[in-house]
């Protein structure tokens, strides 16, 4: 997780904690899944922000 940006790392930890509470996965699966989902979250967030920037430019 050290290679993740602070916001993505924070989201991965949040997801990992949630997965651990649910149970059913071993720790390696929790880590892998949480990192993957956090990266997807970051991509969606970036795409949403990028789309908002394009919309603002259209109105300028």
Secondary structure in CASP SS format (residue, H / E / C, confidence):
PFRMAT SS
TARGET T0000
AUTHOR 0000-0000-0000
METHOD secondary structure of the structure
MODEL  1
X C 1.00
X C 1.00
X C 1.00
X C 1.00
X C 1.00
X H 1.00
X H 1.00
X H 1.00
X H 1.00
X H 1.00
X H 1.00
X H 1.00
X H 1.00
X H 1.00
X H 1.00
X H 1.00
X H 1.00
X H 1.00
X H 1.00
X H 1.00
X H 1.00
X H 1.00
X C 1.00
X C 1.00
X C 1.00
X C 1.00
X H 1.00
X H 1.00
X H 1.00
X H 1.00
X H 1.00
X H 1.00
X H 1.00
X H 1.00
X H 1.00
X H 1.00
X H 1.00
X H 1.00
X H 1.00
X H 1.00
X H 1.00
X H 1.00
X H 1.00
X H 1.00
X H 1.00
X H 1.00
X H 1.00
X H 1.00
X H 1.00
X H 1.00
X H 1.00
X H 1.00
X H 1.00
X H 1.00
X H 1.00
X H 1.00
X H 1.00
X H 1.00
X H 1.00
X C 1.00
END
